[in-house]
Amino acid sequence: MKLKVLSSGSAGNCYILENDSEALILEAGVKFAEVQRALNFNIGKIVGCLITHEHKDHAGHILSFPQFIDVFCSKGTADSVREIGEKSKVHIVSEKQIFSSGTFKIIPFATKHDAAEPLGFFINHAETGNILFATDTYYLPCTFAGLNNVLIECNYRLDILERNIAAGHIPVAMCKRILQSHFSYEHCLQALQANDLRAVNNIVLIHLSDGNSNAEEFITGIKAATGKNVYVAEKGMQILFNKTPF
């Protein structure tokens, strides 16, 4: 199983979990044409698309996705995005209620963001083991058993944000929103350390802020704290996301 990064950040978010026969799309923050190219136009292998919340960088291109694709999101997200309501195969999911998409088994969980009923997803597949997918949240209210791979937001670091505020680069109002809706480096690290990471192969940091983060330092710090393979998601990146390192 491969993880393909199509886009990560405020301009748009989309990732694909893909093997020879299936592809699960995470977020619809890019045009479907980009998804097609990433799959070499083999769109028949798509088993579904998970959407965490209604903001445009996560759901803004859902209308470009074909009607045959199963879309999974919360009722709050569906009610907030008219385009999702127009899809013929929308599945409303609730936190802690397991569902399947192809051979992927998925458990949604509540996140903390300025959106209507935002979700994260705990994803299981025979090849990948257990994947944590958590983005656009300032807090993770639960821990996760038996993790093998992690996709987690690491949006900003507090000292960098404070320097930008002091320099007048960021309005105070925007700072308040960031603090109350996104995962900082410090909170990301705390959340990782609260979980059993012994079987984790990869930690992929996603949704970094362009001006309030430092990718190289984030990788170095989290790798030192966890001893794991750590990446910052970049467009075009592909990572082997198997349960074992092989």
C-alpha positions as CSV (number, residue, x, y, z in Angstrom):
1,M,0.0,0.0,0.0
2,K,1.3,3.5,-0.9
3,L,0.3,6.8,0.5
4,K,0.3,9.4,-2.3
5,V,0.3,13.1,-1.3
6,L,-1.6,15.3,-3.9
7,S,-1.7,18.4,-1.8
8,S,-1.3,19.4,1.9
9,G,-1.9,22.8,3.4
10,S,-4.3,25.8,3.2
11,A,-4.3,25.7,-0.6
12,G,-5.8,22.3,-0.6
13,N,-5.7,18.8,1.0
14,C,-5.9,15.4,-0.7
15,Y,-4.2,12.1,-0.1
16,I,-4.6,8.6,-1.5
17,L,-4.1,5.2,0.0
18,E,-3.5,2.9,-3.0
19,N,-2.6,-0.7,-3.8
20,D,-3.0,-2.7,-7.0
21,S,-6.7,-3.1,-6.7
22,E,-8.1,-0.3,-4.4
23,A,-7.7,3.4,-3.8
24,L,-9.2,5.4,-0.8
25,I,-9.2,9.1,-1.1
26,L,-8.7,11.3,1.9
27,E,-10.2,14.8,1.4
28,A,-11.5,16.5,-1.7
29,G,-9.4,19.7,-1.6
30,V,-8.1,19.3,-5.2
31,K,-9.8,18.9,-8.6
32,F,-10.7,15.3,-9.5
33,A,-8.4,15.7,-12.6
34,E,-5.4,15.6,-10.2
35,V,-6.8,12.4,-8.6
36,Q,-7.2,10.8,-12.0
37,R,-3.5,11.6,-12.9
38,A,-2.3,10.3,-9.6
39,L,-4.1,7.0,-10.3
40,N,-2.9,6.8,-13.9
41,F,-6.6,7.2,-14.8
42,N,-7.6,3.9,-13.3
43,I,-10.5,5.5,-11.4
44,G,-12.4,2.2,-11.2
45,K,-10.3,1.2,-8.3
46,I,-11.6,4.1,-6.1
47,V,-13.6,2.7,-3.2
48,G,-14.5,5.9,-1.5
49,C,-13.6,9.4,-0.4
50,L,-13.4,10.5,3.3
51,I,-14.0,14.2,4.1
52,T,-13.1,15.6,7.5
53,H,-15.1,18.8,7.4
54,E,-16.6,21.4,5.1
55,H,-13.8,24.0,4.6
56,K,-12.9,24.5,1.0
57,D,-9.3,23.3,1.3
58,H,-10.8,19.9,2.3
59,A,-14.1,19.7,0.5
60,G,-14.0,22.5,-2.1
61,H,-13.7,20.3,-5.2
62,I,-16.1,17.6,-4.3
63,L,-18.4,18.6,-7.1
64,S,-15.7,17.6,-9.6
65,F,-15.7,14.1,-8.3
66,P,-17.9,11.6,-10.3
67,Q,-21.3,10.6,-9.0
68,F,-20.3,7.0,-8.6
69,I,-17.7,7.7,-5.9
70,D,-18.9,6.9,-2.4
71,V,-18.4,10.0,-0.1
72,F,-18.2,9.6,3.6
73,C,-18.7,12.6,6.0
74,S,-20.6,13.8,9.0
75,K,-24.1,15.2,8.8
76,G,-22.7,18.6,9.8
77,T,-20.3,18.5,6.9
78,A,-23.0,17.4,4.4
79,D,-25.4,20.1,5.6
80,S,-22.7,22.7,5.3
81,V,-21.6,21.9,1.7
82,R,-24.4,22.2,-0.8
83,E,-22.3,20.3,-3.4
84,I,-22.0,17.3,-1.1
85,G,-25.8,17.2,-0.8
86,E,-25.9,17.0,-4.6
87,K,-23.8,13.8,-4.7
88,S,-25.8,10.6,-5.3
89,K,-23.6,8.4,-3.1
90,V,-23.2,10.4,0.1
91,H,-22.9,8.3,3.3
92,I,-23.5,10.1,6.6
93,V,-21.2,8.7,9.3
94,S,-21.0,9.3,13.0
95,E,-18.2,9.3,15.5
96,K,-17.2,5.8,16.9
97,Q,-19.5,4.0,14.4
98,I,-17.4,1.6,12.2
99,F,-18.0,1.4,8.5
100,S,-16.3,-0.1,5.5
101,S,-15.1,1.3,2.2
102,G,-13.9,-1.5,0.0
103,T,-11.7,-3.6,2.3
104,F,-10.8,-0.6,4.4
105,K,-12.5,-0.5,7.9
106,I,-12.9,2.9,9.3
107,I,-13.9,4.5,12.6
108,P,-14.6,8.2,12.7
109,F,-13.8,10.2,15.8
110,A,-14.7,13.8,16.8
111,T,-12.1,16.5,16.4
112,K,-11.9,20.1,17.6
113,H,-12.1,22.7,14.8
114,D,-14.2,25.7,13.8
115,A,-16.4,23.6,11.6
116,A,-19.8,21.8,11.8
117,E,-19.2,18.3,13.2
118,P,-15.6,17.7,12.0
119,L,-14.1,14.2,12.1
120,G,-10.9,12.4,12.1
121,F,-10.6,8.8,10.9
122,F,-9.0,5.6,12.3
123,I,-8.4,3.4,9.3
124,N,-7.6,-0.2,9.1
125,H,-6.5,-2.3,6.2
126,A,-4.7,-5.7,6.1
127,E,-1.7,-4.2,4.3
128,T,-1.4,-0.9,6.3
129,G,-2.5,-2.0,9.7
130,N,-4.0,0.8,11.7
131,I,-3.7,4.4,10.4
132,L,-4.5,7.5,12.4
133,F,-5.7,10.4,10.1
134,A,-6.1,13.6,12.2
135,T,-6.2,17.1,10.7
136,D,-7.6,20.5,11.5
137,T,-8.0,20.1,15.2
138,Y,-6.4,21.8,18.2
139,Y,-6.8,18.8,20.5
140,L,-7.2,15.0,20.2
141,P,-9.7,13.8,22.9
142,C,-8.7,10.1,22.6
143,T,-5.8,7.8,22.2
144,F,-5.6,5.0,19.6
145,A,-4.6,1.3,20.0
146,G,-2.2,-0.6,17.8
147,L,-1.1,2.2,15.5
148,N,1.1,1.3,12.4
149,N,1.1,4.6,10.4
150,V,0.1,8.1,11.3
151,L,-1.1,11.1,9.3
152,I,-1.3,14.0,11.7
153,E,-1.6,17.8,11.5
154,C,1.4,19.8,12.6
155,N,0.3,23.3,11.6
156,Y,2.5,25.8,13.5
157,R,4.9,26.2,16.4
158,L,4.0,28.7,19.1
159,D,7.3,30.6,19.2
160,I,7.2,31.1,15.4
161,L,3.6,32.2,15.5
162,E,4.4,34.7,18.4
163,R,7.3,36.2,16.4
164,N,5.0,36.7,13.4
165,I,2.4,38.4,15.6
166,A,5.0,40.7,17.2
167,A,6.3,41.6,13.7
168,G,2.8,42.5,12.6
169,H,2.7,39.7,10.0
170,I,-0.4,38.1,11.5
171,P,-3.5,39.9,12.9
172,V,-4.4,39.1,16.5
173,A,-7.8,37.8,15.4
174,M,-6.2,35.3,13.0
175,C,-3.9,34.2,15.8
176,K,-6.9,33.4,18.0
177,R,-8.4,31.3,15.2
178,I,-5.2,29.4,14.6
179,L,-4.9,28.6,18.4
180,Q,-8.5,27.4,18.6
181,S,-8.7,25.4,15.4
182,H,-5.3,23.9,14.4
183,F,-2.7,21.5,15.9
184,S,0.5,23.0,17.0
185,Y,3.9,21.3,16.9
186,E,3.8,21.1,20.7
187,H,0.3,19.5,20.8
188,C,1.1,17.2,17.9
189,L,4.2,15.9,19.8
190,Q,2.2,15.5,23.0
191,A,-0.5,13.5,21.2
192,L,2.0,11.2,19.6
193,Q,3.7,10.5,22.9
194,A,0.3,9.8,24.5
195,N,-0.1,6.8,22.1
196,D,1.8,3.5,21.9
197,L,4.1,4.0,18.9
198,R,6.1,0.8,19.2
199,A,4.6,-0.7,16.0
200,V,4.5,2.6,14.0
201,N,6.4,2.7,10.8
202,N,5.7,6.2,9.5
203,I,4.6,9.5,10.9
204,V,3.6,12.0,8.2
205,L,3.1,15.6,9.3
206,I,0.4,17.3,7.3
207,H,-1.2,20.8,6.8
208,L,1.9,22.8,7.8
209,S,1.3,26.6,7.8
210,D,3.4,28.3,5.2
211,G,4.6,31.1,7.6
212,N,4.3,29.6,11.0
213,S,6.2,26.3,10.7
214,N,9.6,24.9,10.0
215,A,9.5,21.6,8.2
216,E,13.1,20.6,8.8
217,E,13.0,21.4,12.5
218,F,9.6,19.6,12.9
219,I,11.0,16.5,11.3
220,T,14.1,16.6,13.4
221,G,12.3,17.2,16.7
222,I,9.6,14.5,16.2
223,K,12.0,12.0,14.9
224,A,14.2,12.5,18.0
225,A,11.2,12.2,20.3
226,T,9.7,9.1,18.7
227,G,12.5,7.3,16.9
228,K,10.3,6.8,13.9
229,N,10.4,7.6,10.2
230,V,9.1,11.2,10.0
231,Y,8.0,13.1,6.9
232,V,6.4,16.4,6.0
233,A,3.8,15.9,3.4
234,E,4.7,17.4,0.0
235,K,2.9,17.4,-3.3
236,G,4.0,14.3,-5.3
237,M,5.4,12.4,-2.3
238,Q,4.8,8.6,-2.2
239,I,5.5,6.6,1.0
240,L,5.2,2.9,1.5
241,F,2.4,2.6,4.1
242,N,2.5,-1.1,4.9
243,K,1.9,-2.6,8.3
244,T,5.6,-3.8,8.3
245,P,8.5,-1.8,6.9
246,F,8.6,-4.1,3.8
